[in-house]
Amino acid sequence: MNLTFRNAERKDTLLILQFIKELADYEKMLNEVVAVEATLETWIC
């Protein structure tokens, strides 16, 4: 299996937010997630 690393791009924000929410749900902290897709877009650019 080949792995490729790259910087996140604007098109990745929805997937990143999904990962954040899934981890928070696993940790029973979903109610503490304040990130939204627009915030992630700002941080990535």
PDBQT receptor file of N, H, CA, C and O in Angstrom, charges set to zero:
ATOM      1  N   MET A   1       0.840  -1.166   0.000  1.00  0.00    +0.000 N 
ATOM      2  CA  MET A   1       0.000   0.000   0.000  1.00  0.00    +0.000 C 
ATOM      3  C   MET A   1       0.894   1.241   0.000  1.00  0.00    +0.000 C 
ATOM      4  O   MET A   1       1.796   1.370   0.827  1.00  0.00    +0.000 OA
ATOM      5  N   ASN A   2       0.629   2.150  -0.940  1.00  0.00    +0.000 N 
ATOM      6  H   ASN A   2      -0.104   2.046  -1.612  1.00  0.00    +0.000 HD
ATOM      7  CA  ASN A   2       1.349   3.417  -1.006  1.00  0.00    +0.000 C 
ATOM      8  C   ASN A   2       0.555   4.498  -0.300  1.00  0.00    +0.000 C 
ATOM      9  O   ASN A   2      -0.655   4.620  -0.494  1.00  0.00    +0.000 OA
ATOM     10  N   LEU A   3       1.234   5.276   0.512  1.00  0.00    +0.000 N 
ATOM     11  H   LEU A   3       2.216   5.177   0.669  1.00  0.00    +0.000 HD
ATOM     12  CA  LEU A   3       0.606   6.421   1.157  1.00  0.00    +0.000 C 
ATOM     13  C   LEU A   3       1.186   7.687   0.572  1.00  0.00    +0.000 C 
ATOM     14  O   LEU A   3       2.386   7.775   0.313  1.00  0.00    +0.000 OA
ATOM     15  N   THR A   4       0.332   8.658   0.368  1.00  0.00    +0.000 N 
ATOM     16  H   THR A   4      -0.643   8.587   0.578  1.00  0.00    +0.000 HD
ATOM     17  CA  THR A   4       0.774   9.956  -0.122  1.00  0.00    +0.000 C 
ATOM     18  C   THR A   4       0.285  11.011   0.850  1.00  0.00    +0.000 C 
ATOM     19  O   THR A   4      -0.892  11.045   1.209  1.00  0.00    +0.000 OA
ATOM     20  N   PHE A   5       1.198  11.869   1.270  1.00  0.00    +0.000 N 
ATOM     21  H   PHE A   5       2.154  11.841   0.978  1.00  0.00    +0.000 HD
ATOM     22  CA  PHE A   5       0.846  12.958   2.167  1.00  0.00    +0.000 C 
ATOM     23  C   PHE A   5       0.814  14.253   1.381  1.00  0.00    +0.000 C 
ATOM     24  O   PHE A   5       1.661  14.493   0.521  1.00  0.00    +0.000 OA
ATOM     25  N   ARG A   6      -0.171  15.087   1.683  1.00  0.00    +0.000 N 
ATOM     26  H   ARG A   6      -0.859  14.893   2.382  1.00  0.00    +0.000 HD
ATOM     27  CA  ARG A   6      -0.269  16.390   1.037  1.00  0.00    +0.000 C 
ATOM     28  C   ARG A   6      -0.947  17.344   1.993  1.00  0.00    +0.000 C 
ATOM     29  O   ARG A   6      -1.577  16.921   2.962  1.00  0.00    +0.000 OA
ATOM     30  N   ASN A   7      -0.820  18.611   1.728  1.00  0.00    +0.000 N 
ATOM     31  H   ASN A   7      -0.307  18.955   0.941  1.00  0.00    +0.000 HD
ATOM     32  CA  ASN A   7      -1.526  19.608   2.522  1.00  0.00    +0.000 C 
ATOM     33  C   ASN A   7      -3.017  19.522   2.226  1.00  0.00    +0.000 C 
ATOM     34  O   ASN A   7      -3.427  19.167   1.121  1.00  0.00    +0.000 OA
ATOM     35  N   ALA A   8      -3.811  19.849   3.221  1.00  0.00    +0.000 N 
ATOM     36  H   ALA A   8      -3.478  20.137   4.119  1.00  0.00    +0.000 HD
ATOM     37  CA  ALA A   8      -5.261  19.871   3.025  1.00  0.00    +0.000 C 
ATOM     38  C   ALA A   8      -5.632  20.984   2.053  1.00  0.00    +0.000 C 
ATOM     39  O   ALA A   8      -4.972  22.021   1.988  1.00  0.00    +0.000 OA
ATOM     40  N   GLU A   9      -6.688  20.748   1.310  1.00  0.00    +0.000 N 
ATOM     41  H   GLU A   9      -7.223  19.905   1.363  1.00  0.00    +0.000 HD
ATOM     42  CA  GLU A   9      -7.188  21.728   0.354  1.00  0.00    +0.000 C 
ATOM     43  C   GLU A   9      -8.630  22.074   0.721  1.00  0.00    +0.000 C 
ATOM     44  O   GLU A   9      -9.274  21.363   1.493  1.00  0.00    +0.000 OA
ATOM     45  N   ARG A  10      -9.120  23.157   0.165  1.00  0.00    +0.000 N 
ATOM     46  H   ARG A  10      -8.597  23.735  -0.462  1.00  0.00    +0.000 HD
ATOM     47  CA  ARG A  10     -10.482  23.607   0.448  1.00  0.00    +0.000 C 
ATOM     48  C   ARG A  10     -11.497  22.491   0.226  1.00  0.00    +0.000 C 
ATOM     49  O   ARG A  10     -12.467  22.382   0.975  1.00  0.00    +0.000 OA
ATOM     50  N   LYS A  11     -11.289  21.669  -0.785  1.00  0.00    +0.000 N 
ATOM     51  H   LYS A  11     -10.501  21.758  -1.394  1.00  0.00    +0.000 HD
ATOM     52  CA  LYS A  11     -12.242  20.594  -1.089  1.00  0.00    +0.000 C 
ATOM     53  C   LYS A  11     -12.266  19.501  -0.012  1.00  0.00    +0.000 C 
ATOM     54  O   LYS A  11     -13.149  18.643  -0.025  1.00  0.00    +0.000 OA
ATOM     55  N   ASP A  12     -11.312  19.527   0.912  1.00  0.00    +0.000 N 
ATOM     56  H   ASP A  12     -10.595  20.224   0.923  1.00  0.00    +0.000 HD
ATOM     57  CA  ASP A  12     -11.219  18.515   1.957  1.00  0.00    +0.000 C 
ATOM     58  C   ASP A  12     -11.979  18.887   3.233  1.00  0.00    +0.000 C 
ATOM     59  O   ASP A  12     -12.085  18.070   4.147  1.00  0.00    +0.000 OA
ATOM     60  N   THR A  13     -12.502  20.095   3.302  1.00  0.00    +0.000 N 
ATOM     61  H   THR A  13     -12.417  20.759   2.559  1.00  0.00    +0.000 HD
ATOM     62  CA  THR A  13     -13.063  20.574   4.563  1.00  0.00    +0.000 C 
ATOM     63  C   THR A  13     -14.236  19.724   5.066  1.00  0.00    +0.000 C 
ATOM     64  O   THR A  13     -14.335  19.473   6.267  1.00  0.00    +0.000 OA
ATOM     65  N   LEU A  14     -15.094  19.293   4.202  1.00  0.00    +0.000 N 
ATOM     66  H   LEU A  14     -15.014  19.497   3.227  1.00  0.00    +0.000 HD
ATOM     67  CA  LEU A  14     -16.232  18.486   4.637  1.00  0.00    +0.000 C 
ATOM     68  C   LEU A  14     -15.762  17.158   5.233  1.00  0.00    +0.000 C 
ATOM     69  O   LEU A  14     -16.296  16.708   6.247  1.00  0.00    +0.000 OA
ATOM     70  N   LEU A  15     -14.779  16.540   4.615  1.00  0.00    +0.000 N 
ATOM     71  H   LEU A  15     -14.346  16.906   3.791  1.00  0.00    +0.000 HD
ATOM     72  CA  LEU A  15     -14.244  15.274   5.123  1.00  0.00    +0.000 C 
ATOM     73  C   LEU A  15     -13.537  15.487   6.467  1.00  0.00    +0.000 C 
ATOM     74  O   LEU A  15     -13.696  14.682   7.384  1.00  0.00    +0.000 OA
ATOM     75  N   ILE A  16     -12.773  16.548   6.582  1.00  0.00    +0.000 N 
ATOM     76  H   ILE A  16     -12.644  17.202   5.837  1.00  0.00    +0.000 HD
ATOM     77  CA  ILE A  16     -12.081  16.841   7.839  1.00  0.00    +0.000 C 
ATOM     78  C   ILE A  16     -13.095  17.070   8.953  1.00  0.00    +0.000 C 
ATOM     79  O   ILE A  16     -12.925  16.571  10.065  1.00  0.00    +0.000 OA
ATOM     80  N   LEU A  17     -14.143  17.820   8.656  1.00  0.00    +0.000 N 
ATOM     81  H   LEU A  17     -14.281  18.226   7.752  1.00  0.00    +0.000 HD
ATOM     82  CA  LEU A  17     -15.184  18.066   9.653  1.00  0.00    +0.000 C 
ATOM     83  C   LEU A  17     -15.860  16.757  10.056  1.00  0.00    +0.000 C 
ATOM     84  O   LEU A  17     -16.185  16.561  11.227  1.00  0.00    +0.000 OA
ATOM     85  N   GLN A  18     -16.066  15.882   9.111  1.00  0.00    +0.000 N 
ATOM     86  H   GLN A  18     -15.801  16.041   8.160  1.00  0.00    +0.000 HD
ATOM     87  CA  GLN A  18     -16.648  14.575   9.413  1.00  0.00    +0.000 C 
ATOM     88  C   GLN A  18     -15.737  13.811  10.375  1.00  0.00    +0.000 C 
ATOM     89  O   GLN A  18     -16.222  13.221  11.341  1.00  0.00    +0.000 OA
ATOM     90  N   PHE A  19     -14.428  13.814  10.126  1.00  0.00    +0.000 N 
ATOM     91  H   PHE A  19     -14.034  14.294   9.342  1.00  0.00    +0.000 HD
ATOM     92  CA  PHE A  19     -13.477  13.128  11.013  1.00  0.00    +0.000 C 
ATOM     93  C   PHE A  19     -13.518  13.728  12.415  1.00  0.00    +0.000 C 
ATOM     94  O   PHE A  19     -13.507  12.997  13.406  1.00  0.00    +0.000 OA
ATOM     95  N   ILE A  20     -13.565  15.054  12.500  1.00  0.00    +0.000 N 
ATOM     96  H   ILE A  20     -13.574  15.648  11.695  1.00  0.00    +0.000 HD
ATOM     97  CA  ILE A  20     -13.622  15.731  13.799  1.00  0.00    +0.000 C 
ATOM     98  C   ILE A  20     -14.862  15.295  14.559  1.00  0.00    +0.000 C 
ATOM     99  O   ILE A  20     -14.788  14.967  15.743  1.00  0.00    +0.000 OA
ATOM    100  N   LYS A  21     -15.996  15.293  13.883  1.00  0.00    +0.000 N 
ATOM    101  H   LYS A  21     -16.056  15.560  12.921  1.00  0.00    +0.000 HD
ATOM    102  CA  LYS A  21     -17.250  14.933  14.542  1.00  0.00    +0.000 C 
ATOM    103  C   LYS A  21     -17.285  13.461  14.936  1.00  0.00    +0.000 C 
ATOM    104  O   LYS A  21     -17.810  13.125  15.997  1.00  0.00    +0.000 OA
ATOM    105  N   GLU A  22     -16.742  12.582  14.111  1.00  0.00    +0.000 N 
ATOM    106  H   GLU A  22     -16.315  12.855  13.248  1.00  0.00    +0.000 HD
ATOM    107  CA  GLU A  22     -16.725  11.156  14.450  1.00  0.00    +0.000 C 
ATOM    108  C   GLU A  22     -15.834  10.890  15.661  1.00  0.00    +0.000 C 
ATOM    109  O   GLU A  22     -16.179  10.085  16.526  1.00  0.00    +0.000 OA
ATOM    110  N   LEU A  23     -14.699  11.561  15.719  1.00  0.00    +0.000 N 
ATOM    111  H   LEU A  23     -14.419  12.215  15.016  1.00  0.00    +0.000 HD
ATOM    112  CA  LEU A  23     -13.820  11.396  16.875  1.00  0.00    +0.000 C 
ATOM    113  C   LEU A  23     -14.490  11.949  18.125  1.00  0.00    +0.000 C 
ATOM    114  O   LEU A  23     -14.444  11.323  19.183  1.00  0.00    +0.000 OA
ATOM    115  N   ALA A  24     -15.107  13.110  18.010  1.00  0.00    +0.000 N 
ATOM    116  H   ALA A  24     -15.145  13.618  17.150  1.00  0.00    +0.000 HD
ATOM    117  CA  ALA A  24     -15.799  13.698  19.154  1.00  0.00    +0.000 C 
ATOM    118  C   ALA A  24     -16.936  12.793  19.627  1.00  0.00    +0.000 C 
ATOM    119  O   ALA A  24     -17.140  12.636  20.831  1.00  0.00    +0.000 OA
ATOM    120  N   ASP A  25     -17.666  12.204  18.704  1.00  0.00    +0.000 N 
ATOM    121  H   ASP A  25     -17.500  12.332  17.726  1.00  0.00    +0.000 HD
ATOM    122  CA  ASP A  25     -18.744  11.284  19.063  1.00  0.00    +0.000 C 
ATOM    123  C   ASP A  25     -18.180  10.074  19.796  1.00  0.00    +0.000 C 
ATOM    124  O   ASP A  25     -18.739   9.647  20.807  1.00  0.00    +0.000 OA
ATOM    125  N   TYR A  26     -17.100   9.528  19.306  1.00  0.00    +0.000 N 
ATOM    126  H   TYR A  26     -16.646   9.874  18.485  1.00  0.00    +0.000 HD
ATOM    127  CA  TYR A  26     -16.450   8.384  19.949  1.00  0.00    +0.000 C 
ATOM    128  C   TYR A  26     -16.027   8.729  21.371  1.00  0.00    +0.000 C 
ATOM    129  O   TYR A  26     -16.144   7.910  22.282  1.00  0.00    +0.000 OA
ATOM    130  N   GLU A  27     -15.532   9.952  21.547  1.00  0.00    +0.000 N 
ATOM    131  H   GLU A  27     -15.437  10.617  20.807  1.00  0.00    +0.000 HD
ATOM    132  CA  GLU A  27     -15.051  10.396  22.859  1.00  0.00    +0.000 C 
ATOM    133  C   GLU A  27     -16.190  10.941  23.727  1.00  0.00    +0.000 C 
ATOM    134  O   GLU A  27     -15.947  11.460  24.817  1.00  0.00    +0.000 OA
ATOM    135  N   LYS A  28     -17.431  10.823  23.245  1.00  0.00    +0.000 N 
ATOM    136  H   LYS A  28     -17.629  10.401  22.360  1.00  0.00    +0.000 HD
ATOM    137  CA  LYS A  28     -18.614  11.338  23.955  1.00  0.00    +0.000 C 
ATOM    138  C   LYS A  28     -18.514  12.846  24.186  1.00  0.00    +0.000 C 
ATOM    139  O   LYS A  28     -18.877  13.343  25.251  1.00  0.00    +0.000 OA
ATOM    140  N   MET A  29     -18.015  13.571  23.173  1.00  0.00    +0.000 N 
ATOM    141  H   MET A  29     -17.720  13.166  22.307  1.00  0.00    +0.000 HD
ATOM    142  CA  MET A  29     -17.833  15.016  23.275  1.00  0.00    +0.000 C 
ATOM    143  C   MET A  29     -18.422  15.745  22.068  1.00  0.00    +0.000 C 
ATOM    144  O   MET A  29     -18.039  16.880  21.783  1.00  0.00    +0.000 OA
ATOM    145  N   LEU A  30     -19.336  15.109  21.368  1.00  0.00    +0.000 N 
ATOM    146  H   LEU A  30     -19.647  14.187  21.599  1.00  0.00    +0.000 HD
ATOM    147  CA  LEU A  30     -19.893  15.689  20.152  1.00  0.00    +0.000 C 
ATOM    148  C   LEU A  30     -20.561  17.046  20.420  1.00  0.00    +0.000 C 
ATOM    149  O   LEU A  30     -20.534  17.934  19.568  1.00  0.00    +0.000 OA
ATOM    150  N   ASN A  31     -21.147  17.195  21.585  1.00  0.00    +0.000 N 
ATOM    151  H   ASN A  31     -21.169  16.474  22.277  1.00  0.00    +0.000 HD
ATOM    152  CA  ASN A  31     -21.809  18.458  21.912  1.00  0.00    +0.000 C 
ATOM    153  C   ASN A  31     -20.825  19.613  22.087  1.00  0.00    +0.000 C 
ATOM    154  O   ASN A  31     -21.245  20.768  22.161  1.00  0.00    +0.000 OA
ATOM    155  N   GLU A  32     -19.524  19.323  22.155  1.00  0.00    +0.000 N 
ATOM    156  H   GLU A  32     -19.183  18.385  22.095  1.00  0.00    +0.000 HD
ATOM    157  CA  GLU A  32     -18.515  20.366  22.331  1.00  0.00    +0.000 C 
ATOM    158  C   GLU A  32     -17.885  20.827  21.010  1.00  0.00    +0.000 C 
ATOM    159  O   GLU A  32     -17.089  21.766  21.004  1.00  0.00    +0.000 OA
ATOM    160  N   VAL A  33     -18.226  20.187  19.914  1.00  0.00    +0.000 N 
ATOM    161  H   VAL A  33     -18.871  19.423  19.919  1.00  0.00    +0.000 HD
ATOM    162  CA  VAL A  33     -17.673  20.563  18.614  1.00  0.00    +0.000 C 
ATOM    163  C   VAL A  33     -18.286  21.888  18.179  1.00  0.00    +0.000 C 
ATOM    164  O   VAL A  33     -19.506  22.020  18.074  1.00  0.00    +0.000 OA
ATOM    165  N   VAL A  34     -17.423  22.865  17.928  1.00  0.00    +0.000 N 
ATOM    166  H   VAL A  34     -16.432  22.758  18.013  1.00  0.00    +0.000 HD
ATOM    167  CA  VAL A  34     -17.884  24.179  17.470  1.00  0.00    +0.000 C 
ATOM    168  C   VAL A  34     -17.417  24.465  16.045  1.00  0.00    +0.000 C 
ATOM    169  O   VAL A  34     -17.800  25.476  15.455  1.00  0.00    +0.000 OA
ATOM    170  N   ALA A  35     -16.605  23.594  15.501  1.00  0.00    +0.000 N 
ATOM    171  H   ALA A  35     -16.294  22.773  15.980  1.00  0.00    +0.000 HD
ATOM    172  CA  ALA A  35     -16.089  23.786  14.144  1.00  0.00    +0.000 C 
ATOM    173  C   ALA A  35     -17.214  23.661  13.126  1.00  0.00    +0.000 C 
ATOM    174  O   ALA A  35     -18.127  22.849  13.276  1.00  0.00    +0.000 OA
ATOM    175  N   VAL A  36     -17.126  24.479  12.094  1.00  0.00    +0.000 N 
ATOM    176  H   VAL A  36     -16.384  25.138  11.972  1.00  0.00    +0.000 HD
ATOM    177  CA  VAL A  36     -18.033  24.390  10.951  1.00  0.00    +0.000 C 
ATOM    178  C   VAL A  36     -17.173  24.423   9.691  1.00  0.00    +0.000 C 
ATOM    179  O   VAL A  36     -15.999  24.789   9.738  1.00  0.00    +0.000 OA
ATOM    180  N   GLU A  37     -17.755  24.046   8.595  1.00  0.00    +0.000 N 
ATOM    181  H   GLU A  37     -18.709  23.748   8.556  1.00  0.00    +0.000 HD
ATOM    182  CA  GLU A  37     -17.000  23.954   7.348  1.00  0.00    +0.000 C 
ATOM    183  C   GLU A  37     -16.351  25.285   6.972  1.00  0.00    +0.000 C 
ATOM    184  O   GLU A  37     -15.217  25.303   6.492  1.00  0.00    +0.000 OA
ATOM    185  N   ALA A  38     -17.048  26.388   7.180  1.00  0.00    +0.000 N 
ATOM    186  H   ALA A  38     -17.969  26.374   7.570  1.00  0.00    +0.000 HD
ATOM    187  CA  ALA A  38     -16.500  27.706   6.830  1.00  0.00    +0.000 C 
ATOM    188  C   ALA A  38     -15.256  28.033   7.655  1.00  0.00    +0.000 C 
ATOM    189  O   ALA A  38     -14.305  28.621   7.141  1.00  0.00    +0.000 OA
ATOM    190  N   THR A  39     -15.261  27.654   8.924  1.00  0.00    +0.000 N 
ATOM    191  H   THR A  39     -16.034  27.176   9.342  1.00  0.00    +0.000 HD
ATOM    192  CA  THR A  39     -14.091  27.889   9.774  1.00  0.00    +0.000 C 
ATOM    193  C   THR A  39     -12.894  27.095   9.267  1.00  0.00    +0.000 C 
ATOM    194  O   THR A  39     -11.780  27.614   9.194  1.00  0.00    +0.000 OA
ATOM    195  N   LEU A  40     -13.129  25.843   8.920  1.00  0.00    +0.000 N 
ATOM    196  H   LEU A  40     -14.033  25.421   8.979  1.00  0.00    +0.000 HD
ATOM    197  CA  LEU A  40     -12.036  25.013   8.409  1.00  0.00    +0.000 C 
ATOM    198  C   LEU A  40     -11.480  25.584   7.107  1.00  0.00    +0.000 C 
ATOM    199  O   LEU A  40     -10.267  25.574   6.897  1.00  0.00    +0.000 OA
ATOM    200  N   GLU A  41     -12.343  26.073   6.245  1.00  0.00    +0.000 N 
ATOM    201  H   GLU A  41     -13.328  26.081   6.415  1.00  0.00    +0.000 HD
ATOM    202  CA  GLU A  41     -11.887  26.671   4.992  1.00  0.00    +0.000 C 
ATOM    203  C   GLU A  41     -10.954  27.844   5.269  1.00  0.00    +0.000 C 
ATOM    204  O   GLU A  41      -9.937  28.004   4.594  1.00  0.00    +0.000 OA
ATOM    205  N   THR A  42     -11.294  28.654   6.249  1.00  0.00    +0.000 N 
ATOM    206  H   THR A  42     -12.120  28.524   6.797  1.00  0.00    +0.000 HD
ATOM    207  CA  THR A  42     -10.461  29.802   6.610  1.00  0.00    +0.000 C 
ATOM    208  C   THR A  42      -9.103  29.341   7.101  1.00  0.00    +0.000 C 
ATOM    209  O   THR A  42      -8.083  29.916   6.723  1.00  0.00    +0.000 OA
ATOM    210  N   TRP A  43      -9.070  28.315   7.935  1.00  0.00    +0.000 N 
ATOM    211  H   TRP A  43      -9.899  27.847   8.242  1.00  0.00    +0.000 HD
ATOM    212  CA  TRP A  43      -7.807  27.831   8.491  1.00  0.00    +0.000 C 
ATOM    213  C   TRP A  43      -6.937  27.182   7.424  1.00  0.00    +0.000 C 
ATOM    214  O   TRP A  43      -5.712  27.281   7.488  1.00  0.00    +0.000 OA
ATOM    215  N   ILE A  44      -7.539  26.526   6.456  1.00  0.00    +0.000 N 
ATOM    216  H   ILE A  44      -8.534  26.445   6.404  1.00  0.00    +0.000 HD
ATOM    217  CA  ILE A  44      -6.767  25.798   5.440  1.00  0.00    +0.000 C 
ATOM    218  C   ILE A  44      -6.125  26.740   4.432  1.00  0.00    +0.000 C 
ATOM    219  O   ILE A  44      -5.001  26.501   3.991  1.00  0.00    +0.000 OA
ATOM    220  N   CYS A  45      -6.813  27.790   4.070  1.00  0.00    +0.000 N 
ATOM    221  H   CYS A  45      -7.726  27.985   4.428  1.00  0.00    +0.000 HD
ATOM    222  CA  CYS A  45      -6.322  28.691   3.026  1.00  0.00    +0.000 C 
ATOM    223  C   CYS A  45      -5.177  29.547   3.468  1.00  0.00    +0.000 C 
ATOM    224  O   CYS A  45      -4.669  30.351   2.686  1.00  0.00    +0.000 OA
TER     225      CYS A  45
